[in-house]
Structure formats: C-alpha cells, structure tokens
Amino acid sequence: MVEKQSGFTVAAHLVLVVGVVLIGFPIYVTVIASTHPLAALLQGRMPLLPGGEGWANYATVMSEGVSLSGAPPAWILLLNSLVMALGIAFGKIAISIIAAYAIVYFRFPLRMTCFWLIFVTLMLPVEVRILPTYKVVADLGLLDSYAGLIIPLIASATGTFLFRQFFLTVPPELAEAARMDGAGALRFFWHVLLPLARNSIAALFVIQFIYGWNQYLWPLVVTTKQSYYTVVLLMSRLVNVVDVAPRWNLIMAIALLAMIPPVIVVIAMQRWFVKGLVETEK
C-alpha cells in the first residue's frame, strides 16, 4: 500500500492557493476599480469593495468611448482586436500547415534548405524588422487597414516547425494507402492529414490568437486613424495622457473587457490545446 503523503499534499495545495491569490488579486482590483467613480480612485487608496458606478462606466466605454482621448467606443476597438487576432491565427495556421506539408511530403531541390531558412526567421521577430516591414506596407498602401494589421504578421516559423514535426510522426503507410486508393495530394491533405492534425491546429490557434490580441508595437506603427486602433493600443493611450488625470475607472473597465475574449478562447479550447501540446500517440 502506498503511504499517503499528507504533509506534501497540504504544502502543494498551499502553494496553489497562494499562486491563485497572487494571480487573481490584480484582476479583482481591476473589477472593483471599474465600478467606482474617478474621484474615489484619486483619493490615494484603492477601494476593495464594489462601487455603484459599474454599469455607468461600462455603458460609457461601450457606447461613447473615452472623450478625453477622442477614441471611438470600445466595441469598435474590441472588434478591431478580434479581427486582427483571428486573421493572424487563421493566417499563420494556413500558411504553416501548407508549408510543412510541402516540406514533408514533396521532394524538390533545396527542400531542407527552405525549411531551415524558414526556421532561421525565428531570430527576426517583427520588432527587429519593423522598419523594412513598415516601408513595404506603406508602399503597398496598406496603412490604416485590416490587411496592414494582419498580413505582415501571419508568417510563422514556429507553426511550420510544429506541423512538420507532427507530419513526421504520421505513418508513411497512410500516404501509401491513400495513393493506392486513388487519392491525390490535395485529397490526402484535406481528408487525412487535417483531421489528424486538429489538436495541433487547436493548440496553435490558441497561442496565435493571444499573440495577435496582445499586439501593441505593430498596431502603434501601422495605424494613424483611431478607427483602426486595437484595444491594447487604446489602453496605452489612455494611461499616457498629459495635463489631466487618467480616467482609471474607465481604463479598468476597458482592461476587463479586453481580458474576456482570450479567456473565452482558452476555456473553450483548453482540452484540444493540452492534447495538441502533450499528446504523443498520433
């Protein structure tokens, strides 16, 4: 019989509780601050109990925006962030899985050279190549557009590597059987590989959706019209105001709204996300 380690169990649960408190307390403060008027937050002490202005604050940011910044209502900025995050996620998945399929299942000259050239781009994130990327986007007339926000960020060496490693684990007998049944390259990819890769696709989608949602530097560079601002960019502009006090109650309301879509995506896809990262049996 295995002896119960009660002391270790208690210590593990204690560490877990402490971790939850440390992570959850800032979120709790955000929720509480979003329910108070601005005067209550400028007194030097943060209230720890809910106030009575919650509905008014959320209605203000969703319908009117924050007047001091001249920004549009928050729902427009949330929509911009959602379009950008979905476009980046689906774009990265589409390009990565097609590139990995070509590298693994097609024989052509310099095949591995192409793969390593793709892999080397991991050392060139958007922050490093931002000037030439901006020049190309500007020359193509894509500033202040969804295409300008999305297209420069959809190439993904990480996704290509992830799908390549998955395709290498697929038994070659499947490709032989599909070929004997008369399935071409496109049908084999669509009807065999895509269903097998659904967990990897889900894992990459969650990672890239959060990556796209949290983008700050690229939207800051490529947008000049406030109608194309993302919610992350708006919060930065609201905090860095001059001559007036930041409207912390409205900023906290927007911050809480900005947390909701990534949380929904993670909760809805957590089972496929975990399988895609740890599953070994393909």
C-alpha positions in Angstrom: 0.0 0.0 0.0 1.3 3.5 -0.9 1.5 5.7 2.2 -0.3 8.9 1.9 1.9 12.0 2.0 -0.5 14.3 3.8 2.2 16.9 4.5 3.3 17.2 0.9 -0.3 17.4 -0.2 -1.1 20.2 2.2 2.0 22.1 1.1 1.2 21.6 -2.6 -2.3 22.9 -2.1 -1.0 25.9 -0.1 1.4 26.8 -2.9 -1.5 26.5 -5.3 -3.7 28.8 -3.3 -1.0 31.4 -2.9 -0.4 31.3 -6.7 -4.2 31.7 -7.4 -4.3 34.7 -5.0 -1.3 36.4 -6.5 -2.7 36.0 -10.0 -6.3 36.7 -9.1 -5.8 39.8 -6.9 -4.9 42.2 -9.7 -7.9 41.0 -11.7 -10.1 41.6 -8.6 -8.7 45.1 -8.2 -9.5 45.7 -11.9 -13.1 44.6 -11.4 -13.5 46.7 -8.3 -11.9 49.8 -9.8 -14.2 49.6 -12.8 -17.2 50.0 -10.5 -16.2 53.3 -8.8 -16.3 56.9 -10.0 -13.0 58.5 -10.8 -12.9 60.6 -7.6 -12.9 57.5 -5.5 -9.7 56.3 -7.3 -7.9 59.6 -6.9 -8.0 59.7 -3.1 -4.8 57.7 -2.7 -6.3 54.5 -1.5 -7.7 51.8 -3.8 -11.2 50.6 -2.7 -11.5 46.9 -2.1 -15.3 46.7 -2.2 -17.6 47.2 -5.3 -18.9 50.7 -6.0 -22.1 51.7 -7.6 -20.9 53.1 -10.9 -20.2 49.8 -12.7 -23.0 49.8 -15.2 -22.5 53.5 -16.0 -18.7 53.0 -16.6 -19.2 50.1 -18.9 -22.0 51.8 -20.7 -19.8 54.8 -21.2 -16.9 53.0 -22.7 -19.0 50.8 -24.9 -21.3 53.5 -26.3 -19.5 56.8 -26.0 -15.8 55.9 -25.7 -13.4 58.0 -23.5 -14.0 61.6 -24.5 -10.6 62.9 -23.4 -8.8 60.7 -25.9 -11.2 61.2 -28.7 -11.2 57.4 -29.2 -14.3 55.6 -30.7 -16.5 53.4 -28.5 -14.7 50.3 -27.0 -16.8 47.9 -29.0 -15.2 49.1 -32.2 -11.7 48.7 -30.8 -12.6 45.2 -29.5 -13.8 44.3 -32.9 -10.5 45.6 -34.4 -8.6 43.4 -32.0 -10.8 40.4 -32.7 -10.4 40.8 -36.5 -6.7 41.1 -36.1 -6.3 38.2 -33.7 -8.5 35.9 -35.8 -6.8 37.0 -39.1 -3.3 36.3 -37.6 -4.3 33.0 -36.1 -6.0 31.6 -39.2 -3.4 33.0 -41.5 -0.5 31.5 -39.5 -2.2 28.1 -39.4 -3.0 28.1 -43.1 0.5 29.1 -44.2 2.3 27.0 -41.7 0.4 23.7 -42.4 0.7 24.1 -46.2 4.5 24.8 -45.9 5.0 21.9 -43.6 3.0 19.6 -45.9 5.2 20.6 -48.8 8.4 20.1 -46.9 7.5 16.7 -45.6 5.6 15.1 -48.5 7.1 16.6 -51.6 10.6 16.0 -52.9 12.1 19.1 -54.6 15.6 20.6 -54.7 16.8 22.5 -51.7 13.8 21.2 -49.7 15.6 21.2 -46.3 17.4 24.5 -47.1 13.9 26.1 -47.5 12.9 24.6 -44.1 16.0 26.0 -42.4 15.6 29.4 -44.0 12.0 29.4 -42.6 13.3 28.3 -39.2 16.0 31.0 -39.1 13.3 33.7 -39.2 12.7 32.9 -35.5 15.6 35.2 -34.9 13.9 38.0 -36.8 10.7 39.0 -34.9 8.6 41.9 -36.0 10.5 44.2 -33.6 13.7 43.6 -35.4 12.4 44.0 -39.0 9.8 46.7 -38.2 11.4 49.4 -40.4 11.5 47.5 -43.7 8.2 45.9 -43.0 6.6 49.3 -42.4 8.2 50.5 -45.7 6.7 47.6 -47.7 3.3 48.1 -46.1 3.3 51.8 -46.7 4.4 51.4 -50.4 1.5 48.9 -50.9 -1.0 51.4 -49.4 -2.0 49.1 -46.6 -1.6 51.6 -43.7 -4.8 52.1 -41.7 -6.3 48.8 -42.9 -7.0 45.3 -41.6 -4.7 43.9 -44.3 -1.9 46.1 -43.0 -2.5 44.9 -39.4 -2.7 41.2 -40.3 -0.7 40.2 -43.4 2.9 41.2 -42.1 2.4 39.0 -39.0 0.9 35.8 -40.5 4.2 34.0 -41.4 5.2 31.6 -38.6 8.3 29.6 -38.4 7.0 28.2 -35.1 3.8 26.9 -36.7 5.7 25.4 -39.6 8.1 23.6 -37.3 5.2 22.3 -35.2 3.3 20.9 -38.1 6.4 19.4 -39.7 7.2 17.5 -36.5 3.6 16.2 -36.4 3.6 15.1 -40.1 6.9 13.2 -39.5 5.0 11.1 -36.9 2.3 10.1 -39.3 2.9 6.5 -40.5 4.0 6.5 -44.2 1.6 3.6 -44.8 -1.2 6.1 -44.7 0.2 8.0 -47.6 0.7 4.7 -49.5 -2.8 3.6 -48.8 -4.3 6.9 -49.9 -2.2 6.7 -53.1 -3.4 3.2 -53.8 -7.0 4.3 -53.3 -6.5 7.0 -55.9 -6.3 9.9 -53.6 -4.3 12.8 -54.9 -2.1 15.1 -52.9 -4.9 17.6 -52.1 -7.4 14.9 -51.1 -4.8 13.2 -48.8 -4.1 16.5 -47.2 -7.7 17.5 -46.8 -9.3 14.2 -45.7 -6.4 12.5 -43.9 -3.8 14.9 -42.5 -6.1 17.8 -41.5 -8.4 15.6 -39.3 -5.3 14.0 -37.7 -3.8 17.5 -37.0 -6.9 19.0 -35.4 -5.3 19.0 -31.9 -2.1 20.7 -33.2 -4.2 23.2 -35.1 -6.2 24.0 -31.9 -3.0 24.4 -29.9 -1.5 26.8 -32.4 -4.8 28.7 -32.8 -4.9 29.5 -29.0 -1.3 30.6 -29.0 -1.5 32.7 -32.1 -4.9 34.2 -31.1 -3.5 35.5 -27.9 -0.3 36.7 -29.7 -2.5 38.7 -32.1 -4.8 40.0 -29.5 -1.9 41.3 -27.4 -0.1 43.0 -30.2 0.9 46.6 -29.3 4.0 47.7 -31.3 2.8 46.9 -34.8 -0.6 48.5 -34.5 1.1 51.5 -33.0 3.3 51.9 -36.1 0.8 51.0 -38.8 -2.3 52.8 -37.7 -2.9 56.6 -37.6 -6.7 56.6 -37.6 -8.3 55.9 -34.3 -11.0 53.8 -36.0 -8.3 51.2 -36.6 -6.9 51.2 -33.1 -6.8 48.0 -31.1 -8.0 47.8 -27.5 -4.4 47.3 -26.2 -3.3 50.4 -28.1 -6.2 52.4 -26.7 -5.3 51.5 -23.1 -1.7 52.7 -23.6 -3.0 56.0 -25.0 -5.4 56.4 -22.1 -2.7 55.9 -19.5 -0.2 58.2 -21.1 -2.3 61.3 -21.2 -0.9 64.8 -20.3 -2.3 67.7 -18.3 -5.2 65.6 -17.0 -5.5 62.7 -14.6 -6.1 59.3 -16.4 -9.7 58.1 -16.1 -8.7 55.0 -14.2 -12.3 53.8 -13.7 -12.9 53.7 -17.5 -9.4 52.3 -18.2 -10.1 49.4 -15.8 -13.4 48.8 -17.4 -11.7 48.6 -20.9 -9.0 46.4 -19.4 -11.5 43.9 -18.1 -13.4 43.8 -21.4 -10.1 43.2 -23.1 -9.5 40.1 -20.9 -12.7 38.4 -21.9 -12.1 37.2 -25.5 -8.7 35.5 -24.7 -10.2 33.9 -21.6 -13.1 32.5 -23.6 -10.8 31.1 -26.3 -8.6 29.4 -23.7 -11.5 27.9 -21.8 -13.4 26.8 -24.9 -10.3 25.1 -26.4 -8.4 24.0 -23.4 -8.9 20.3 -24.0 -7.6 20.4 -27.6 -4.9 22.9 -26.6 -3.5 20.5 -24.0 -3.8 17.5 -26.3 -2.0 19.4 -29.1 1.0 20.2 -26.8 1.4 16.9 -24.9 -0.2 14.1 -27.0 2.4 11.6 -28.1 0.2 9.0 -29.7 -0.8 10.2 -33.2 
